[in-house]
Amino acid sequence: MTKTIVIHGIKACDTMKKARAWLDAHGVAHDFHDYKIAGVSREILAAWAREVGWETLLNRAGTTFRKLPEADKADLNETKAIALMVAQPSMIKRPVLETSKGLIVGFKPDVYARALTD
């Protein structure tokens, strides 16, 4: 693969640990971007949303989203969802893997195997 794979997420997340361990075990070189520490821009989130949909990016099952006031959860649309994810990156589903073939959101070993191994 010519383009470096970048895995975006939060270092302490268990799913991130599994995904990074899978990449390491399969010899897939990658860079790690911790968006809880380094942040993520509205522009990047908007580009990801165009590719996979904001509904895929927004982690509605996570504690951060569930603890939001009902008013913040009501009438969600792309603009509102992106603003929430910029303000609280913990609401972004993890991991987001940028590959030369496109984005992979979430960790499923079979999806990684199909996308990342020859």
C-alpha positions as a Python dict, from the first residue, in 0.01 Angstrom:
ca = {
    (1, 'M'): (0, 0, 0),
    (2, 'T'): (144, 335, -96),
    (3, 'K'): (-54, 558, 138),
    (4, 'T'): (9, 528, 509),
    (5, 'I'): (-287, 395, 701),
    (6, 'V'): (-400, 622, 983),
    (7, 'I'): (-607, 488, 1270),
    (8, 'H'): (-806, 758, 1449),
    (9, 'G'): (-947, 712, 1795),
    (10, 'I'): (-877, 731, 2167),
    (11, 'K'): (-578, 554, 2315),
    (12, 'A'): (-754, 413, 2622),
    (13, 'C'): (-1051, 268, 2429),
    (14, 'D'): (-1070, -113, 2440),
    (15, 'T'): (-1192, -135, 2080),
    (16, 'M'): (-898, 79, 1972),
    (17, 'K'): (-659, -152, 2155),
    (18, 'K'): (-806, -452, 1972),
    (19, 'A'): (-787, -278, 1635),
    (20, 'R'): (-428, -165, 1686),
    (21, 'A'): (-329, -512, 1807),
    (22, 'W'): (-489, -662, 1493),
    (23, 'L'): (-295, -420, 1269),
    (24, 'D'): (30, -500, 1450),
    (25, 'A'): (-30, -877, 1439),
    (26, 'H'): (-95, -862, 1064),
    (27, 'G'): (205, -641, 990),
    (28, 'V'): (-5, -345, 876),
    (29, 'A'): (201, -28, 918),
    (30, 'H'): (-5, 259, 1054),
    (31, 'D'): (4, 596, 1222),
    (32, 'F'): (-217, 668, 1524),
    (33, 'H'): (-411, 991, 1572),
    (34, 'D'): (-564, 1033, 1918),
    (35, 'Y'): (-847, 1273, 1852),
    (36, 'K'): (-923, 1315, 2218),
    (37, 'I'): (-578, 1470, 2265),
    (38, 'A'): (-506, 1618, 1921),
    (39, 'G'): (-866, 1697, 1827),
    (40, 'V'): (-1036, 1659, 1494),
    (41, 'S'): (-1151, 1941, 1272),
    (42, 'R'): (-1501, 2011, 1150),
    (43, 'E'): (-1364, 1986, 795),
    (44, 'I'): (-1228, 1635, 847),
    (45, 'L'): (-1550, 1520, 1011),
    (46, 'A'): (-1752, 1669, 725),
    (47, 'A'): (-1534, 1484, 471),
    (48, 'W'): (-1575, 1159, 663),
    (49, 'A'): (-1951, 1218, 683),
    (50, 'R'): (-1964, 1266, 306),
    (51, 'E'): (-1788, 932, 263),
    (52, 'V'): (-1962, 712, 521),
    (53, 'G'): (-2253, 920, 652),
    (54, 'W'): (-2274, 1111, 980),
    (55, 'E'): (-2498, 839, 1123),
    (56, 'T'): (-2209, 592, 1091),
    (57, 'L'): (-1963, 830, 1258),
    (58, 'L'): (-2175, 930, 1556),
    (59, 'N'): (-2143, 684, 1843),
    (60, 'R'): (-2492, 690, 1989),
    (61, 'A'): (-2421, 387, 2208),
    (62, 'G'): (-2141, 556, 2402),
    (63, 'T'): (-2168, 706, 2747),
    (64, 'T'): (-2086, 1057, 2627),
    (65, 'F'): (-2381, 1063, 2385),
    (66, 'R'): (-2620, 894, 2626),
    (67, 'K'): (-2544, 1155, 2895),
    (68, 'L'): (-2632, 1446, 2667),
    (69, 'P'): (-2942, 1647, 2750),
    (70, 'E'): (-3243, 1533, 2547),
    (71, 'A'): (-3247, 1867, 2365),
    (72, 'D'): (-2898, 1797, 2225),
    (73, 'K'): (-3007, 1452, 2105),
    (74, 'A'): (-3331, 1575, 1948),
    (75, 'D'): (-3361, 1659, 1579),
    (76, 'L'): (-3013, 1535, 1492),
    (77, 'N'): (-2885, 1618, 1149),
    (78, 'E'): (-2538, 1624, 995),
    (79, 'T'): (-2457, 1980, 1107),
    (80, 'K'): (-2564, 1917, 1466),
    (81, 'A'): (-2390, 1577, 1481),
    (82, 'I'): (-2062, 1718, 1350),
    (83, 'A'): (-2077, 2004, 1603),
    (84, 'L'): (-2129, 1749, 1883),
    (85, 'M'): (-1836, 1537, 1762),
    (86, 'V'): (-1606, 1839, 1732),
    (87, 'A'): (-1697, 1950, 2084),
    (88, 'Q'): (-1668, 1600, 2232),
    (89, 'P'): (-1455, 1366, 2018),
    (90, 'S'): (-1555, 1074, 2243),
    (91, 'M'): (-1879, 1074, 2042),
    (92, 'I'): (-1697, 963, 1727),
    (93, 'K'): (-1732, 591, 1666),
    (94, 'R'): (-1398, 415, 1703),
    (95, 'P'): (-1178, 345, 1529),
    (96, 'V'): (-1185, 539, 1207),
    (97, 'L'): (-929, 386, 974),
    (98, 'E'): (-813, 590, 675),
    (99, 'T'): (-682, 365, 399),
    (100, 'S'): (-598, 411, 34),
    (101, 'K'): (-927, 231, -39),
    (102, 'G'): (-1138, 460, 182),
    (103, 'L'): (-1260, 478, 540),
    (104, 'I'): (-1340, 187, 768),
    (105, 'V'): (-1543, 284, 1076),
    (106, 'G'): (-1551, 45, 1371),
    (107, 'F'): (-1348, -269, 1423),
    (108, 'K'): (-1447, -597, 1267),
    (109, 'P'): (-1157, -835, 1203),
    (110, 'D'): (-1317, -982, 889),
    (111, 'V'): (-1361, -634, 738),
    (112, 'Y'): (-1001, -544, 821),
    (113, 'A'): (-879, -872, 669),
    (114, 'R'): (-1067, -814, 342),
    (115, 'A'): (-958, -450, 314),
    (116, 'L'): (-601, -466, 438),
    (117, 'T'): (-449, -798, 340),
    (118, 'D'): (-351, -909, -7),
}
